[in-house]
């Protein structure tokens, strides 16, 4: 009898189209789920009959309590080689092998600039007006050349965002708790004297930090108040780094010019969530890593992971 594999959060229904699953088809039945399971109980019920689960990024937590409710599960595959929402010790205790896949940071870099440019030039507002017979030109675009781009984080993604900013002729500065002047010089950006100095002096602020105890709530009401009223905030990293309620207040009160947000405290966003209707907000449904090349890699290597596991030689193990 074939094993059963569940592919979670296949919103676009492309998991079996962007990769060749034939190498495991004779041993594995694959079922993709388009709907997102909002609670652990729903997830446990849906996955109770599966031996293998493929999950995208860190969208679905796999704590010890859930793993205990999935006695049939033997292989858990996460896209990317780092996942902070899987309890690896519990997986090992329950006999679950956890594997990952390759991933590229290029798509979130590109989305960061899509959001920043969209905000600066009023792309959505102007396009909607043009297509609906509205006024011809409503906004005056904000410039990039000669303006200051402040980056919170200068890692793999932040450094690439920095280089694009430099190409636009922007003055780029960066700050994080561990950032050194030597590395900032290597990337070709200015090391901000402090987080506060970066926030108060930047025309655009973009978040590129990993979520952890030191970064959770890093930008709250006090920090957002430091931004210029003409400044834009971009977050394609992790939602809890920016206090969502404080951001909503700043947007409604016009304390900043706008925000481009791809990550949220609750995903998918409920239909009545206030982030859906906030003013001065350009929002996307967590598209950071959602690109054809990335998905092709995720699912192709998921198939490789499954095949290797079935052959008794797991690859790209995370546990």
C-alpha positions in Angstrom: 0.0 0.0 0.0 1.3 3.4 -0.9 2.2 6.0 1.7 0.2 9.2 1.8 1.8 12.7 1.4 0.1 16.0 2.3 1.2 19.3 0.8 0.1 22.2 3.0 -0.9 25.7 1.9 -0.8 25.0 -1.8 -2.9 28.1 -2.3 -2.2 28.3 -6.1 -2.5 24.5 -6.6 0.9 24.3 -8.3 2.8 21.8 -6.1 2.3 18.9 -8.5 2.7 21.1 -11.6 6.0 22.7 -10.8 7.9 19.5 -10.1 8.0 16.0 -11.4 6.5 13.7 -8.7 6.8 10.5 -10.9 9.9 9.2 -9.2 7.8 8.5 -6.1 4.4 8.1 -7.6 4.4 4.3 -7.3 5.1 4.5 -3.6 3.4 7.7 -2.5 -0.1 9.2 -3.0 0.2 13.0 -2.9 -2.7 15.2 -1.8 -2.4 19.0 -1.8 -4.5 21.3 0.5 -5.4 24.7 -0.8 -7.1 25.7 2.4 -5.1 26.9 5.4 -5.9 25.0 8.7 -6.2 27.7 11.3 -6.1 25.6 14.4 -4.1 22.7 15.7 -7.2 20.6 16.0 -8.1 21.2 12.3 -4.5 20.4 11.3 -4.4 17.2 13.4 -7.6 16.0 11.9 -6.6 16.7 8.3 -3.2 15.1 8.7 -4.1 12.1 10.7 -4.1 9.8 7.7 -0.7 10.9 6.3 2.8 9.5 6.6 4.6 12.5 4.9 3.9 16.2 5.2 5.4 19.0 3.0 5.1 22.4 4.6 6.0 25.9 3.3 8.5 28.1 5.1 7.3 28.8 8.7 3.6 29.2 8.0 2.5 26.1 10.0 3.9 25.4 13.5 4.7 21.8 14.4 5.0 21.9 18.2 5.2 18.8 20.4 1.5 18.9 21.0 0.7 18.5 17.3 3.4 15.9 16.6 1.9 13.8 19.4 -1.4 13.8 17.6 0.1 12.5 14.4 1.3 8.9 15.2 1.4 8.0 11.5 3.7 10.8 10.5 7.3 9.7 9.6 8.7 12.4 7.3 8.2 16.2 7.6 9.7 18.4 4.8 10.1 22.1 5.2 11.0 24.5 2.4 14.4 26.1 3.2 17.1 24.8 5.5 16.0 26.7 8.6 12.6 26.5 10.4 11.9 28.0 13.8 8.4 26.6 14.2 9.2 22.9 14.2 10.0 21.2 17.5 12.9 19.1 16.5 13.3 17.3 19.8 9.7 16.3 19.8 10.0 15.2 16.1 12.9 13.0 17.0 11.1 11.6 20.1 8.1 10.6 17.9 10.3 9.1 15.2 9.7 11.8 12.6 12.6 12.7 10.2 12.7 16.4 9.3 14.3 17.5 6.0 14.6 20.7 4.2 15.2 22.1 0.7 17.3 24.8 -0.9 15.9 28.3 -1.2 17.0 31.6 -2.6 16.7 35.0 -1.0 16.3 36.8 -4.3 12.4 36.9 -4.4 12.0 38.8 -1.1 14.7 41.3 -2.2 12.7 41.9 -5.4 9.4 42.1 -3.5 10.9 44.6 -1.1 11.6 46.9 -4.0 8.2 46.3 -5.6 6.6 47.5 -2.4 8.9 50.4 -1.9 8.5 51.6 -5.5 4.8 51.0 -5.5 4.5 53.2 -2.4 6.8 55.9 -3.6 5.1 56.4 -6.9 1.5 55.7 -5.9 1.3 52.9 -8.4 -1.8 51.1 -7.1 -3.7 54.3 -6.5 -2.8 55.8 -9.9 -3.5 52.6 -11.8 -6.8 52.0 -10.1 -7.9 55.6 -10.9 -6.8 55.3 -14.5 -8.7 52.0 -15.0 -11.9 53.3 -13.3 -12.1 56.6 -15.1 -10.9 58.6 -12.2 -8.7 61.7 -12.1 -5.7 61.9 -14.4 -2.8 62.1 -11.9 -3.6 62.4 -8.2 -0.3 61.9 -6.5 3.2 63.5 -6.6 5.7 60.7 -6.4 8.4 60.5 -3.8 12.0 60.4 -5.1 14.6 57.7 -4.4 17.7 59.4 -5.8 19.5 61.3 -3.2 17.2 60.1 -0.4 18.2 58.0 2.6 17.4 54.3 2.8 17.7 52.8 6.3 18.0 49.1 6.7 17.3 47.2 9.9 19.5 44.2 9.2 22.3 43.8 6.7 22.4 40.0 6.2 21.8 38.0 3.1 18.6 39.9 2.1 19.4 43.3 3.5 22.8 43.5 1.8 21.2 42.8 -1.6 18.5 45.4 -0.9 21.3 47.8 0.0 23.1 47.3 -3.4 19.9 48.1 -5.3 19.4 51.2 -3.2 22.9 52.3 -4.1 22.2 51.7 -7.8 19.2 54.1 -7.5 21.6 56.7 -6.1 20.3 56.5 -2.6 22.3 57.1 0.6 22.1 53.7 2.3 22.7 53.2 6.1 22.1 50.1 8.2 21.8 49.0 11.8 21.5 45.8 13.8 22.7 44.8 17.2 25.6 42.8 15.8 26.4 44.8 12.7 30.1 46.0 12.5 31.6 48.9 10.6 33.9 46.5 8.8 31.0 44.6 7.3 29.0 47.7 6.5 32.0 49.1 4.7 32.4 45.8 2.8 28.8 46.1 1.6 29.3 49.8 0.8 26.8 51.3 3.3 27.1 53.6 6.3 26.8 52.1 9.8 24.1 54.1 11.6 25.1 55.3 15.1 22.0 53.7 16.6 18.6 52.4 15.8 17.1 55.7 16.8 19.4 57.6 14.5 18.6 55.4 11.6 14.8 55.7 12.1 14.8 59.5 12.5 17.1 60.2 9.5 15.7 57.8 6.9 13.2 58.5 4.2 12.6 54.8 3.7 13.1 52.1 6.4 13.2 48.4 5.4 13.2 45.5 7.9 15.5 42.6 7.2 16.0 40.9 10.6 15.4 37.4 11.8 12.7 37.0 14.5 14.0 36.3 17.9 13.9 37.5 21.5 15.9 40.6 20.7 13.9 41.6 17.6 10.4 40.8 18.7 8.6 44.2 19.1 11.7 46.1 18.0 9.6 48.8 16.4 6.9 49.9 18.7 5.0 53.1 19.2 8.1 54.9 20.5 10.2 53.8 17.6 7.6 54.5 14.9 7.2 58.0 16.4 10.8 58.7 15.4 10.1 58.3 11.7 9.6 61.4 9.5 6.0 62.1 8.5 7.2 61.7 4.9 8.9 58.4 5.6 7.8 54.9 4.4 8.3 51.7 6.3 8.7 48.3 4.5 8.5 44.9 6.3 9.0 41.7 4.3 10.7 40.0 7.2 8.6 38.9 10.1 5.4 40.5 11.4 6.2 40.5 15.2 9.3 42.7 14.6 6.9 45.6 14.1 4.1 46.2 16.7 1.0 45.8 14.4 -1.3 48.0 16.6 1.2 50.8 16.8 1.7 50.6 13.0 -2.1 50.8 12.4 -2.3 53.8 14.7 0.6 55.6 12.8 -1.1 54.9 9.5 -4.6 56.1 10.6 -3.2 59.2 12.2 -0.9 60.0 9.2 2.2 60.0 11.3 4.1 58.3 8.4 3.6 58.6 4.6 2.9 54.9 4.2 3.9 51.3 4.8 4.5 48.3 2.6 3.8 45.1 4.5 4.0 41.4 3.4 3.8 39.7 6.8 1.1 39.7 9.4 0.4 38.6 13.0 -2.3 36.3 11.7 -2.0 34.6 8.3 -4.1 34.3 6.2 -5.6 37.6 7.4 -9.3 37.3 8.5 -11.7 39.1 6.2 -12.5 41.7 8.8 -8.9 42.3 9.9 -8.0 46.0 10.2 -4.9 45.6 8.1 -7.1 45.0 5.1 -8.5 48.5 5.2 -5.8 50.6 6.8 -5.0 53.8 4.9 -1.6 54.5 3.4 -0.9 50.8 3.3 0.3 48.7 0.4 -0.1 45.1 1.5 0.6 41.7 -0.1 -0.4 38.3 1.2 3.1 37.0 2.3 4.5 36.7 -1.2 8.2 37.1 -0.1 9.4 33.7 -1.2 6.5 33.0 -3.6 8.2 32.9 -7.0 8.2 30.2 -9.8 12.0 29.5 -9.4 11.7 29.1 -5.6 8.6 26.9 -5.8 10.2 24.7 -8.5 13.2 24.2 -6.1 11.0 23.6 -3.1 8.9 20.9 -4.7 11.6 19.3 -6.8 13.8 18.8 -3.7 10.8 17.7 -1.6 10.4 14.9 -4.1 14.1 14.1 -3.8 13.8 14.2 0.0 10.9 11.7 -0.1 12.7 9.4 -2.5 15.9 9.4 -0.4 13.9 8.7 2.8 12.0 5.8 1.2 15.4 4.4 0.1 16.6 4.6 3.7 19.2 7.4 3.2 17.5 10.8 4.1 19.1 13.9 2.7 19.1 17.6 3.8 18.2 16.5 7.4 17.2 19.3 9.7 16.8 17.0 12.8 
